[in-house]
Amino acid sequence: QPGASSIVLEKVGDAAVARPQMKMMDDHALKTLVRMIEEVPPESAVGGVIIDLSRVTILPSLALGLLVQISNTCKAREQRLTLVGLQPQIRKVFTITRLDRVFQIADSVEAAMK
């Protein structure tokens, strides 16, 4: 799959952790992320789904919509979704758009698993 390597999906404890490896989450990367999370078997993400955005410094507005879509997918499956490692400028976007109320946000993968 082209572009799949730009997002690393791994199991940490009983959670599925997706780590985008790029600075800007473009349309292709986001669709890959959505697909990867939709394909995670529920039993392998009992502890929830964690998206580590620590390398991402640019998040287009389209990305926010797709993150909400991922959030809805997880809610429908009763999986907890946590966003971690938000850079200050990304965190600001979440605050301005009030999405910080929609998403669980933690500082790190370790913190999200507690």
MOCOR-V297524 format. One record per pair of residues at least 12 apart in sequence whose C-alpha atoms are under 8 Angstrom apart, sorted by sequence separation. I is the first residue (numbers start at 1). J is the second residue. D is the distance in whole Angstrom. If there is no record, write none. Layout:
{{I J D} {I J D}}
This chain:
{{7 19 5} {8 20 6} {37 49 8} {7 20 4} {8 21 7} {20 33 8} {6 20 6} {7 21 6} {6 21 5} {18 33 8} {6 22 7} {18 37 8} {83 103 7} {82 103 7} {83 104 6} {84 105 6} {85 106 7} {86 107 7} {7 29 8} {81 103 7} {82 104 5} {83 105 5} {84 106 5} {85 107 5} {6 29 7} {81 104 7} {82 105 6} {83 106 6} {84 107 5} {85 108 6} {16 40 8} {82 106 7} {84 108 5} {85 109 8} {3 28 8} {7 32 8} {49 74 8} {84 109 6} {3 29 7} {7 33 7} {9 36 8} {4 32 7} {16 44 7} {84 112 7} {3 32 8} {15 44 7} {16 45 5} {14 44 7} {15 45 5} {49 79 7} {51 81 8} {53 83 7} {54 84 7} {56 86 8} {57 87 6} {82 112 7} {14 45 6} {15 46 6} {16 47 8} {18 49 8} {20 51 8} {25 56 7} {48 79 5} {49 80 6} {50 81 6} {51 82 6} {52 83 6} {53 84 6} {54 85 4} {56 87 7} {59 90 7} {14 46 6} {15 47 4} {16 48 6} {17 49 6} {18 50 6} {19 51 6} {20 52 7} {23 55 6} {24 56 6} {34 66 7} {38 70 8} {47 79 7} {48 80 4} {49 81 5} {50 82 5} {51 83 5} {52 84 5} {53 85 5} {54 86 6} {55 87 8} {57 89 7} {58 90 7} {71 103 8} {11 44 8} {14 47 5} {15 48 5} {16 49 5} {17 50 5} {18 51 5} {19 52 5} {20 53 7} {22 55 6} {23 56 4} {24 57 6} {25 58 7} {26 59 8} {30 63 7} {37 70 7} {46 79 7} {47 80 7} {48 81 6} {49 82 6} {50 83 6} {51 84 6} {52 85 6} {53 86 6} {54 87 6} {57 90 7} {11 45 8} {13 47 8} {14 48 7} {15 49 6} {16 50 6} {17 51 6} {18 52 6} {19 53 7} {21 55 6} {22 56 6} {23 57 5} {24 58 5} {25 59 6} {26 60 7} {45 79 7} {48 82 8} {50 84 7} {52 86 8} {53 87 8} {15 50 7} {17 52 7} {20 55 7} {21 56 8} {23 58 6} {24 59 6} {25 60 7} {27 62 8} {31 66 8} {34 69 8} {38 73 7} {42 77 7} {20 56 7} {24 60 8} {27 63 7} {30 66 7} {34 70 6} {26 63 7} {42 79 8} {25 63 7} {52 108 8} {52 109 7} {50 109 7} {50 112 7} {47 113 7} {17 109 8} {15 113 8}}
